[in-house]
């Protein structure tokens, strides 16, 4: 089966292109090692990395297309018949395809488990911040890893001066994970990567469950869109981002949302938010249909009692162990970052003495645009369904490309998840193009920037990174618009003269 060949080839690339040349032990030989330090921006390792990424993104759409072809049904003589044969053969093919998609996705994640996180050092921050909480018994939302600079994990931390910027459920999860590391760097690193792999696998199963209601006709296709996406696997299983954990309740929330179980959806959204705040971008959009029905049916008090109050109670209970008179600083520091974004370009145009005030002004203005954009999507969001998911996808896209002051490749994981739920060509193509551009920004960060450091300043690097991220997306959008325009063209016959 061709799908098996694609799965095998992808797993082989993950091994030969990432796990084998960049094992954990090689990366830990010295602290703060990334792709640049491992390769010295050498020509052949860079070429090998580019070839691996190109090959993965060449195989990925082929796998998605095959899944869509297997699910495609067409009417023949009044009966719905699968294009490849009988109903029994179709069921066997689909069952085999499910095993292949989920199985090779999981195998690819496991292959990346022992690979060093060459693109991001965030996982070392998770490890060091956890020790503030689980070893030194300090509040990680107030005390940054820098306060334990003597700790053996600290030299590997890039952002050691930041207090924890995540939700109050994350310290409990990280503490449970670090127990498997027994205070040793390599076992702890592998434990946190294993957590990301488990989160990825759980998200795939949760996505399949959500698709059963959202797009039952494209359940396999949507699962493949997410499970086989190279950016998803490289950022979650490869780099070990904690988005993998926050994704699980977020996907469950979307499944509950599709089933109009809005109380459960609200609880799941809050659980995701209490791990990592990313889901807050789309949470209002997912809550809008149930709130709208409550307004129409004059049941607002009941909606508040059944949705808002439990969420608020969960929020308070989660924060109680960390409640302090000291103000958490991690969230504020996150708001001061700007990198490879529209914000970074606008701030660069402001005189240095006014940049702090200018940053706040830019953020307020862009957030205002975001609110206006969200309001413009309310009609599409009125009912749970594919139209609403398209609006949710547009909202997340607008936030990532326009509002977010800090753009990193792994943010696109969330957009990929929504595109998988939509399971349509346009969203899949545009999201994949953004994934390609987002991973290409690592070439700017780890290859171009070190080589051009004396010539290019931070503003130029930010502009180049943003352009690199957007170029494939814009090109794909233009092509899709052109194809749609060509398909919709209608030739109007010219009336001939009567004589």
KEZA-916411 format. One record per residue (C-alpha): x negated, y negated, z negated; residue in one letter; residue number from 1. Coordinates in nm, 2 decimals. Each point is the difference from the previous one (the first is absolute). Layout:
BEGIN
u; v; w; drenlo; tigu
X; Y; Z; A; NUM
...
% end
This chain:
BEGIN
u; v; w; drenlo; tigu
0.00; 0.00; 0.00; X; 1
-0.13; -0.34; 0.10; X; 2
0.10; -0.15; -0.33; X; 3
-0.22; 0.25; -0.18; X; 4
-0.29; -0.10; 0.22; X; 5
0.05; -0.37; -0.08; X; 6
0.01; 0.08; -0.37; X; 7
-0.31; 0.21; 0.01; X; 8
-0.19; -0.27; 0.20; X; 9
0.11; -0.27; -0.24; X; 10
-0.12; 0.20; -0.30; X; 11
-0.33; 0.07; 0.17; X; 12
-0.05; -0.38; 0.06; X; 13
0.07; -0.08; -0.36; X; 14
-0.26; 0.25; -0.10; X; 15
-0.27; -0.08; 0.26; X; 16
0.06; -0.37; 0.01; X; 17
0.05; -0.08; -0.37; X; 18
-0.03; 0.29; -0.25; X; 19
-0.32; 0.15; 0.13; X; 20
-0.21; -0.31; 0.07; X; 21
0.12; -0.19; -0.31; X; 22
0.02; 0.24; -0.30; X; 23
0.07; -0.14; -0.34; X; 24
-0.35; 0.08; -0.13; X; 25
-0.16; -0.21; 0.28; X; 26
0.21; -0.30; -0.08; X; 27
-0.07; 0.01; -0.37; X; 28
-0.38; 0.00; 0.04; X; 29
0.02; -0.37; -0.07; X; 30
0.28; -0.22; -0.13; X; 31
0.23; -0.22; 0.22; X; 32
-0.07; 0.21; 0.31; X; 33
0.23; -0.04; 0.30; X; 34
-0.03; 0.08; 0.37; X; 35
-0.26; -0.28; 0.05; X; 36
-0.23; 0.13; -0.28; X; 37
0.04; 0.36; 0.11; X; 38
-0.09; -0.06; 0.37; X; 39
-0.17; -0.34; 0.00; X; 40
0.24; -0.10; 0.28; X; 41
-0.21; 0.24; 0.22; X; 42
0.12; 0.04; 0.36; X; 43
0.07; 0.38; 0.02; X; 44
0.19; 0.03; -0.33; X; 45
0.21; -0.30; 0.10; X; 46
0.07; 0.16; 0.34; X; 47
0.08; 0.33; -0.16; X; 48
0.25; -0.17; -0.23; X; 49
0.17; -0.19; 0.29; X; 50
0.02; 0.33; 0.21; X; 51
0.16; 0.18; -0.30; X; 52
0.26; -0.27; -0.05; X; 53
0.08; -0.02; 0.38; X; 54
0.03; 0.37; 0.02; X; 55
0.24; 0.01; -0.30; X; 56
0.22; -0.27; 0.14; X; 57
0.00; 0.18; 0.33; X; 58
0.12; 0.32; -0.15; X; 59
0.25; -0.16; -0.24; X; 60
0.26; -0.13; 0.25; X; 61
-0.02; 0.33; 0.19; X; 62
0.10; 0.18; -0.32; X; 63
0.28; -0.24; -0.06; X; 64
0.12; 0.03; 0.36; X; 65
0.00; 0.38; -0.02; X; 66
0.21; -0.01; -0.32; X; 67
0.25; -0.23; 0.16; X; 68
0.02; 0.23; 0.30; X; 69
0.07; 0.29; -0.22; X; 70
0.29; -0.18; -0.17; X; 71
0.14; -0.14; 0.32; X; 72
0.34; 0.13; 0.09; X; 73
0.18; -0.05; 0.33; X; 74
0.35; 0.10; 0.12; X; 75
0.01; 0.27; 0.25; X; 76
0.34; 0.11; 0.14; X; 77
0.18; -0.15; -0.30; X; 78
-0.22; 0.17; -0.26; X; 79
-0.28; -0.14; -0.20; X; 80
-0.31; 0.20; 0.10; X; 81
-0.36; -0.05; -0.08; X; 82
-0.21; -0.08; 0.30; X; 83
-0.24; 0.29; -0.07; X; 84
0.26; 0.28; -0.02; X; 85
0.25; 0.16; -0.22; X; 86
0.11; -0.11; -0.35; X; 87
-0.18; 0.28; -0.17; X; 88
-0.32; -0.08; 0.18; X; 89
0.04; -0.36; -0.09; X; 90
0.04; 0.08; -0.37; X; 91
-0.31; 0.22; 0.01; X; 92
-0.20; -0.28; 0.18; X; 93
0.12; -0.26; -0.25; X; 94
-0.08; 0.22; -0.30; X; 95
-0.35; 0.06; 0.14; X; 96
-0.05; -0.37; 0.07; X; 97
0.10; -0.09; -0.35; X; 98
-0.27; 0.24; -0.14; X; 99
-0.25; -0.14; 0.24; X; 100
0.07; -0.37; -0.07; X; 101
0.01; 0.03; -0.38; X; 102
-0.27; 0.27; -0.02; X; 103
-0.26; -0.18; 0.22; X; 104
0.08; -0.33; -0.17; X; 105
-0.07; 0.16; -0.34; X; 106
-0.32; 0.17; 0.13; X; 107
-0.12; -0.33; 0.15; X; 108
0.05; -0.16; -0.34; X; 109
-0.19; 0.28; -0.17; X; 110
-0.28; -0.02; 0.25; X; 111
-0.04; -0.37; -0.09; X; 112
0.01; 0.07; -0.37; X; 113
-0.38; 0.05; -0.04; X; 114
-0.08; -0.29; 0.24; X; 115
-0.15; -0.32; -0.15; X; 116
0.24; -0.31; 0.03; X; 117
-0.21; -0.18; 0.26; X; 118
0.25; -0.28; 0.07; X; 119
0.11; -0.10; -0.35; X; 120
-0.14; 0.01; -0.35; X; 121
0.34; -0.06; -0.17; X; 122
0.00; 0.36; -0.14; X; 123
-0.31; -0.09; -0.22; X; 124
0.20; -0.29; -0.14; X; 125
0.28; 0.24; -0.10; X; 126
-0.26; 0.22; -0.17; X; 127
-0.17; -0.28; -0.19; X; 128
0.33; -0.18; -0.10; X; 129
0.13; 0.33; -0.13; X; 130
-0.29; 0.02; -0.24; X; 131
0.09; -0.33; -0.15; X; 132
0.33; 0.16; -0.09; X; 133
-0.07; 0.36; -0.06; X; 134
-0.35; -0.02; -0.15; X; 135
-0.04; -0.34; -0.16; X; 136
0.36; -0.04; -0.09; X; 137
0.03; -0.35; 0.13; X; 138
0.28; -0.16; 0.19; X; 139
-0.10; 0.04; 0.37; X; 140
0.23; -0.28; 0.10; X; 141
-0.20; -0.24; -0.21; X; 142
-0.35; 0.15; -0.02; X; 143
-0.18; 0.05; 0.33; X; 144
-0.26; 0.27; 0.06; X; 145
-0.27; -0.26; -0.03; X; 146
0.06; 0.00; -0.37; X; 147
-0.14; 0.36; 0.00; X; 148
-0.30; -0.07; 0.22; X; 149
-0.20; 0.26; -0.19; X; 150
0.24; 0.27; 0.12; X; 151
-0.15; 0.25; 0.25; X; 152
0.29; -0.06; 0.24; X; 153
-0.04; -0.38; 0.01; X; 154
-0.29; -0.03; 0.25; X; 155
0.23; 0.16; 0.27; X; 156
0.27; -0.27; -0.05; X; 157
0.03; -0.28; 0.26; X; 158
0.27; -0.20; -0.18; X; 159
-0.11; 0.05; -0.36; X; 160
0.10; -0.35; -0.11; X; 161
0.37; 0.06; 0.08; X; 162
0.24; 0.13; -0.26; X; 163
0.24; 0.26; 0.12; X; 164
0.24; -0.14; 0.27; X; 165
0.23; 0.30; 0.02; X; 166
0.32; 0.10; -0.19; X; 167
0.02; 0.14; -0.35; X; 168
0.06; 0.35; 0.11; X; 169
-0.33; 0.02; 0.18; X; 170
-0.22; 0.01; -0.32; X; 171
0.19; 0.31; -0.12; X; 172
-0.05; 0.17; 0.34; X; 173
-0.37; -0.09; 0.02; X; 174
-0.06; 0.12; -0.35; X; 175
0.16; 0.34; 0.07; X; 176
-0.21; 0.02; 0.32; X; 177
-0.33; -0.09; -0.16; X; 178
0.03; 0.28; -0.25; X; 179
-0.09; 0.24; 0.28; X; 180
-0.32; -0.19; 0.05; X; 181
-0.13; 0.06; -0.35; X; 182
-0.18; -0.33; 0.00; X; 183
-0.22; 0.09; 0.30; X; 184
-0.01; -0.22; 0.31; X; 185
0.03; 0.26; 0.28; X; 186
0.28; 0.21; -0.17; X; 187
0.19; -0.32; -0.09; X; 188
-0.03; -0.13; 0.36; X; 189
0.12; 0.33; 0.14; X; 190
0.29; 0.00; -0.26; X; 191
0.12; -0.34; 0.12; X; 192
-0.03; 0.11; 0.36; X; 193
0.19; 0.31; -0.08; X; 194
0.27; -0.22; -0.15; X; 195
0.02; -0.19; 0.33; X; 196
0.03; 0.33; 0.19; X; 197
0.28; 0.12; -0.22; X; 198
0.18; -0.33; 0.05; X; 199
-0.04; 0.03; 0.37; X; 200
0.14; 0.35; 0.01; X; 201
0.29; -0.10; -0.23; X; 202
0.07; -0.30; 0.22; X; 203
0.02; 0.22; 0.31; X; 204
0.26; 0.23; -0.17; X; 205
0.19; -0.29; -0.14; X; 206
0.00; -0.16; 0.35; X; 207
0.14; 0.32; 0.16; X; 208
0.28; 0.00; -0.26; X; 209
0.08; -0.37; 0.07; X; 210
0.00; 0.06; 0.38; X; 211
0.25; 0.28; -0.04; X; 212
0.25; -0.27; -0.07; X; 213
-0.14; -0.30; 0.18; X; 214
-0.10; 0.17; 0.33; X; 215
0.10; 0.37; -0.01; X; 216
-0.05; 0.01; 0.38; X; 217
-0.36; -0.11; -0.03; X; 218
-0.10; 0.14; -0.34; X; 219
-0.31; 0.18; 0.13; X; 220
-0.11; -0.29; 0.22; X; 221
0.03; -0.25; -0.29; X; 222
-0.20; 0.23; -0.23; X; 223
-0.27; 0.03; 0.26; X; 224
-0.01; -0.37; 0.05; X; 225
-0.11; -0.04; -0.36; X; 226
-0.17; 0.33; -0.08; X; 227
-0.24; 0.00; 0.30; X; 228
-0.07; -0.37; 0.01; X; 229
-0.39; -0.04; -0.02; X; 230
0.02; -0.32; -0.20; X; 231
0.23; 0.17; -0.26; X; 232
-0.23; 0.29; -0.04; X; 233
-0.33; -0.20; 0.00; X; 234
0.13; -0.26; -0.25; X; 235
0.18; 0.24; -0.24; X; 236
-0.20; 0.33; 0.01; X; 237
-0.32; -0.16; 0.13; X; 238
-0.02; -0.32; -0.21; X; 239
0.23; 0.11; -0.28; X; 240
0.22; -0.31; -0.03; X; 241
0.26; 0.01; -0.27; X; 242
0.27; -0.09; 0.25; X; 243
0.03; 0.37; 0.04; X; 244
0.16; 0.02; -0.35; X; 245
0.22; -0.30; 0.04; X; 246
0.13; 0.13; 0.34; X; 247
0.17; 0.30; -0.16; X; 248
0.27; -0.19; -0.19; X; 249
0.03; -0.25; 0.28; X; 250
0.08; 0.28; 0.25; X; 251
0.24; 0.15; -0.24; X; 252
0.17; -0.34; -0.04; X; 253
0.05; -0.02; 0.38; X; 254
0.15; 0.35; -0.01; X; 255
0.24; -0.10; -0.27; X; 256
0.07; -0.33; 0.18; X; 257
0.10; 0.20; 0.32; X; 258
0.23; 0.21; -0.21; X; 259
0.16; -0.31; -0.16; X; 260
-0.12; 0.11; -0.34; X; 261
-0.10; -0.35; -0.09; X; 262
-0.05; 0.05; -0.37; X; 263
-0.26; 0.27; 0.05; X; 264
-0.15; -0.21; 0.28; X; 265
-0.04; -0.29; -0.24; X; 266
-0.17; 0.22; -0.26; X; 267
-0.24; 0.14; 0.26; X; 268
-0.09; -0.34; 0.13; X; 269
-0.07; -0.12; -0.35; X; 270
-0.22; 0.31; -0.06; X; 271
-0.20; -0.08; 0.31; X; 272
-0.03; -0.37; -0.10; X; 273
-0.13; 0.10; -0.34; X; 274
-0.28; 0.19; 0.16; X; 275
-0.09; -0.26; 0.27; X; 276
0.20; -0.31; 0.10; X; 277
0.00; 0.05; 0.38; X; 278
0.35; 0.14; 0.01; X; 279
0.14; -0.33; -0.12; X; 280
-0.04; -0.13; 0.35; X; 281
0.29; 0.22; 0.12; X; 282
0.18; 0.07; -0.32; X; 283
0.25; -0.29; 0.04; X; 284
0.08; 0.12; 0.35; X; 285
0.08; 0.35; -0.12; X; 286
0.21; -0.13; -0.29; X; 287
0.20; -0.24; 0.22; X; 288
0.26; 0.25; 0.14; X; 289
0.12; 0.11; -0.34; X; 290
0.00; -0.36; -0.13; X; 291
0.20; -0.11; 0.30; X; 292
0.26; 0.27; -0.06; X; 293
0.02; -0.10; -0.36; X; 294
0.06; -0.36; 0.10; X; 295
0.27; 0.09; 0.25; X; 296
0.17; 0.24; -0.25; X; 297
-0.04; -0.25; -0.29; X; 298
-0.21; 0.25; -0.20; X; 299
-0.30; -0.23; -0.07; X; 300
0.01; 0.06; -0.38; X; 301
0.00; 0.38; 0.06; X; 302
-0.29; -0.03; 0.25; X; 303
-0.21; -0.20; -0.25; X; 304
0.08; 0.24; -0.28; X; 305
-0.08; 0.31; 0.21; X; 306
-0.30; -0.13; 0.20; X; 307
-0.16; -0.31; -0.14; X; 308
0.03; 0.09; -0.37; X; 309
-0.16; 0.35; 0.02; X; 310
-0.28; -0.14; 0.22; X; 311
-0.07; -0.27; -0.25; X; 312
0.00; 0.24; -0.29; X; 313
-0.24; 0.23; 0.19; X; 314
-0.22; -0.30; 0.07; X; 315
-0.01; -0.11; -0.36; X; 316
-0.07; 0.35; -0.13; X; 317
-0.28; 0.05; 0.24; X; 318
-0.17; -0.33; -0.10; X; 319
0.05; 0.04; -0.38; X; 320
-0.33; 0.20; -0.06; X; 321
-0.19; -0.28; 0.17; X; 322
0.18; -0.30; -0.14; X; 323
-0.24; -0.26; -0.13; X; 324
-0.02; -0.37; -0.06; X; 325
-0.29; -0.02; 0.25; X; 326
0.11; -0.07; 0.35; X; 327
-0.08; 0.28; 0.25; X; 328
-0.25; -0.15; 0.26; X; 329
-0.02; 0.27; 0.26; X; 330
0.32; -0.10; 0.17; X; 331
-0.11; -0.37; 0.01; X; 332
-0.34; 0.10; 0.15; X; 333
0.17; 0.20; 0.27; X; 334
0.20; -0.31; 0.10; X; 335
-0.33; -0.19; 0.04; X; 336
-0.13; 0.24; 0.27; X; 337
0.02; -0.07; 0.37; X; 338
-0.16; 0.21; 0.26; X; 339
0.07; 0.08; 0.37; X; 340
0.33; -0.18; -0.02; X; 341
0.19; -0.31; 0.12; X; 342
-0.06; -0.14; -0.35; X; 343
-0.37; 0.04; 0.03; X; 344
0.00; -0.19; 0.33; X; 345
0.21; -0.28; -0.14; X; 346
-0.21; -0.03; -0.31; X; 347
-0.32; -0.02; 0.20; X; 348
0.13; -0.32; 0.17; X; 349
0.05; -0.18; -0.34; X; 350
-0.29; -0.19; -0.16; X; 351
-0.17; 0.20; -0.28; X; 352
0.11; -0.23; -0.28; X; 353
0.37; 0.04; 0.10; X; 354
0.00; 0.37; 0.08; X; 355
0.13; 0.12; -0.34; X; 356
0.31; -0.23; 0.03; X; 357
0.02; 0.07; 0.37; X; 358
0.01; 0.37; -0.06; X; 359
0.30; -0.03; -0.23; X; 360
0.18; -0.23; 0.25; X; 361
-0.06; 0.24; 0.28; X; 362
0.12; 0.30; -0.20; X; 363
0.32; -0.19; -0.10; X; 364
0.07; -0.10; 0.36; X; 365
-0.06; 0.35; 0.14; X; 366
0.22; 0.15; -0.27; X; 367
0.27; -0.25; 0.09; X; 368
-0.03; 0.12; 0.36; X; 369
0.02; 0.36; -0.12; X; 370
0.32; -0.07; -0.20; X; 371
0.16; -0.16; 0.31; X; 372
-0.10; 0.29; 0.21; X; 373
0.15; 0.25; -0.25; X; 374
0.32; -0.20; 0.00; X; 375
0.01; 0.03; 0.38; X; 376
0.00; 0.38; -0.03; X; 377
0.29; 0.02; -0.24; X; 378
0.25; 0.09; 0.27; X; 379
-0.21; 0.30; 0.11; X; 380
-0.05; 0.10; -0.36; X; 381
0.37; 0.01; -0.08; X; 382
0.04; 0.38; 0.03; X; 383
-0.24; 0.28; -0.06; X; 384
-0.12; 0.14; 0.32; X; 385
-0.25; -0.03; 0.29; X; 386
0.08; -0.36; 0.07; X; 387
-0.07; -0.09; -0.36; X; 388
-0.33; 0.19; 0.01; X; 389
-0.11; -0.19; 0.31; X; 390
0.07; -0.32; -0.20; X; 391
-0.20; 0.14; -0.30; X; 392
-0.29; 0.08; 0.25; X; 393
0.01; -0.36; 0.13; X; 394
0.00; -0.14; -0.35; X; 395
-0.31; 0.20; -0.10; X; 396
-0.17; -0.09; 0.33; X; 397
0.07; -0.37; -0.05; X; 398
-0.14; 0.02; -0.35; X; 399
-0.32; 0.17; 0.10; X; 400
-0.08; -0.22; 0.30; X; 401
0.13; -0.34; -0.12; X; 402
0.04; -0.01; -0.38; X; 403
-0.25; 0.23; -0.16; X; 404
-0.32; -0.20; -0.08; X; 405
-0.21; 0.32; 0.00; X; 406
0.02; 0.24; 0.29; X; 407
-0.15; 0.35; -0.04; X; 408
0.04; 0.31; 0.22; X; 409
0.18; 0.20; -0.27; X; 410
0.28; -0.24; -0.03; X; 411
0.13; 0.13; 0.34; X; 412
0.07; 0.33; -0.17; X; 413
0.32; -0.15; -0.12; X; 414
0.10; -0.12; 0.34; X; 415
-0.08; 0.35; 0.14; X; 416
0.23; 0.15; -0.26; X; 417
0.29; -0.22; 0.12; X; 418
-0.08; 0.07; 0.36; X; 419
0.02; 0.37; -0.08; X; 420
0.35; -0.04; -0.14; X; 421
0.11; -0.18; 0.31; X; 422
-0.17; 0.26; 0.23; X; 423
0.04; -0.20; 0.32; X; 424
-0.25; -0.08; 0.27; X; 425
-0.02; -0.38; -0.05; X; 426
-0.07; 0.00; -0.37; X; 427
-0.23; 0.30; 0.03; X; 428
-0.21; -0.15; 0.29; X; 429
-0.03; -0.35; -0.17; X; 430
-0.09; 0.15; -0.34; X; 431
-0.25; 0.23; 0.16; X; 432
-0.16; -0.29; 0.18; X; 433
-0.02; -0.19; -0.32; X; 434
-0.16; 0.30; -0.17; X; 435
-0.27; 0.01; 0.28; X; 436
-0.07; -0.37; -0.04; X; 437
-0.01; 0.03; -0.38; X; 438
-0.25; 0.28; 0.00; X; 439
-0.20; -0.20; 0.26; X; 440
-0.04; -0.28; -0.26; X; 441
-0.24; 0.23; -0.18; X; 442
-0.24; -0.04; 0.30; X; 443
0.02; -0.37; -0.06; X; 444
-0.06; 0.04; -0.37; X; 445
-0.27; 0.27; 0.00; X; 446
-0.17; -0.05; 0.33; X; 447
0.05; -0.34; 0.15; X; 448
-0.02; -0.19; -0.33; X; 449
-0.33; 0.13; -0.12; X; 450
-0.16; -0.05; 0.34; X; 451
0.14; -0.35; 0.06; X; 452
-0.02; -0.12; -0.37; X; 453
-0.24; -0.29; 0.08; X; 454
0.22; -0.12; 0.29; X; 455
0.36; 0.06; -0.10; X; 456
0.15; -0.15; -0.32; X; 457
0.28; 0.14; -0.20; X; 458
0.26; -0.20; 0.20; X; 459
-0.12; 0.15; 0.33; X; 460
-0.01; 0.35; -0.15; X; 461
0.36; -0.04; -0.12; X; 462
0.11; -0.13; 0.34; X; 463
-0.18; 0.29; 0.18; X; 464
0.15; 0.25; -0.24; X; 465
0.35; -0.13; 0.04; X; 466
-0.04; -0.01; 0.38; X; 467
-0.13; 0.36; 0.00; X; 468
0.30; 0.12; -0.21; X; 469
0.26; -0.18; 0.22; X; 470
-0.14; 0.06; 0.35; X; 471
0.13; 0.35; 0.05; X; 472
0.33; -0.09; -0.16; X; 473
0.05; -0.31; 0.22; X; 474
-0.11; 0.20; 0.32; X; 475
0.25; 0.28; -0.08; X; 476
0.28; -0.25; -0.07; X; 477
-0.06; -0.17; 0.34; X; 478
0.00; 0.34; 0.18; X; 479
0.32; 0.11; -0.17; X; 480
0.17; -0.34; 0.08; X; 481
-0.10; 0.04; 0.36; X; 482
0.12; 0.35; 0.02; X; 483
0.34; -0.09; -0.16; X; 484
0.03; -0.30; 0.23; X; 485
-0.08; 0.22; 0.31; X; 486
0.25; 0.26; -0.11; X; 487
0.28; -0.25; -0.05; X; 488
-0.05; -0.18; 0.33; X; 489
0.32; 0.02; 0.21; X; 490
-0.02; -0.07; 0.37; X; 491
0.30; -0.21; 0.10; X; 492
0.10; 0.07; 0.36; X; 493
0.01; -0.30; 0.22; X; 494
0.33; -0.05; 0.18; X; 495
-0.04; 0.01; 0.37; X; 496
0.17; -0.25; 0.24; X; 497
0.33; 0.10; 0.15; X; 498
-0.12; -0.09; 0.35; X; 499
% end
